[in-house]
């Protein structure tokens, strides 16, 4: 039995780590390699962020080298669901990428957050999301009256 493939386009978030001790030219080469993978798989980049150098929670050892810091890169991507496995495998095989995480972007339901006080308390670190949820809750209360 063959499982039909779903060809819808979804939004994904990719975070990848490259070694922190690289020169600007070496870093550019690695970023260009990732860009080539993106073009190869016909992935659309919606947003690109450089989070900068950060210490790692644990030491990563690859090819006899130990890494305690990494340069973090974050991309918001759009691609067909049929391309995800191949893209993930190709980025995993890139020896210059220390670690990566590819996840589906989660839709946030602000109305649900406004109804649950516990969720609003947890959002204190994200004031814009909390403000939006409170705004939606206020509008909902006006509609009910």
N, C-alpha and C positions, 0 to 999 in steps of 0.2 A: 504494500500500500504506500503510495506516495503522498506525502503531506504537502498540501498547496502552500506556496510561499506568499506571504503577505507583502505587497509592494507599496505600502504607504510610506510617506515621508514623516520622520519623527525628528525631534530635536534632542540632541545629546550634548553632554558636557564631557570634555576630555581634559584631564589634568595630567601633565607629565613632568618628570624630574630629569634634569641633566646635571652633570657634575658642576660644582660651584667654582672650581679653580681654573676655569678656562679663560682664555683671552677673548676679546670681543669677536675676533675673526673666527676662532674655533666655535664659539657659541652660535655665530651666524650660520656656519656650515651645518650644524645640527638642526637648527630651526629650518633651514632650507630643505634638509632631508625630510623632515616631518611635513613641510609644505608640499614636497613632491609626492609623498604618500597621499596627502589630501587631494591633490589634483589627479593622481592615478585612479583613485576610487570615486572621483567626481563628487566630492563632498563640498558643501557650501559652508564657508566660515561666516557666522553671524557676528561673533564678537571674539576678540583676542585680548587677553590680559597677561601682563608680566607681573608675577607676585614677588619676584626678586629672590635673593639668597636667604635661605632659612636653615637652621640646624635640623638635622633629621632626628627622629625619636629614637632611632637605633642605627648602628653602623651597617652600611650596605657594602658587601665585598663582592666585586665582580672582576674576574680575570686577574686575581692576585692584588688588586688595588682596594683600599678601604676608603669609603666616603662617609664623612660625618656631616657634610653640608651639601645642599643641592639648590639649583636655580629652578624655581617653580614657574610653570607656564600653564595657563588655563584657556581653553577654547570652547566656545559654544558653537556647535555644528548642526547642520541639517543634512540628513542622508536617508536613503531608502533602507528599510529594515533588512533587505536582502544583502546589503553591502557591509553590514556591521561586523560579521564574523571575519571576513577577509581583511577588513581594515584593522581590526583589533589584533589579528595575527601578525600582520605586517609591522605594526608599531611595536609589538612585543619582540619581534625578531631584530629590531634595530639595536645594535650593540651600544650606541651612544645614549640611549634613553635608559636611565637607571630603573625607574618605575613609571607606571602609567595607570590611570583609572578612567574607564569609559563607562558612563552611566546615562540612562535616559533622564532628560530634564523633567522634573516633577512639576505638575501644575499645582498652584497654590489656590485653595478655595478660601478667600478672605471671609466670606460669610460664615463658614464653618468655624474659622478661628475666632470670630467675634462672638460666637455663641458659647464657646468654651473658655472660661476664665483661666483654666490651667494652662492652656496653650498660649494665651496672651501673656501670662507671666513668664513663660519660657522664651518669649520673643523679645525680652528686654535688650538683648544684644543686637537685635535688628530693628531699630526704631522706625524705619520707613515702612516695613511690613506691619508693625504694630499700629502705626498711625493709620494706615490704610484699613486695617481690620476694625479699628475703633470708628473710623469714618463710616464704614459699611454698616456697623452695628447701629450707629446713630440714625442713619437713613432708614434702616429697617424699623426702628422704634417709631419714627415719624410716620412711616407708611401704615403701621399697625393702629395708630391713633386716628 
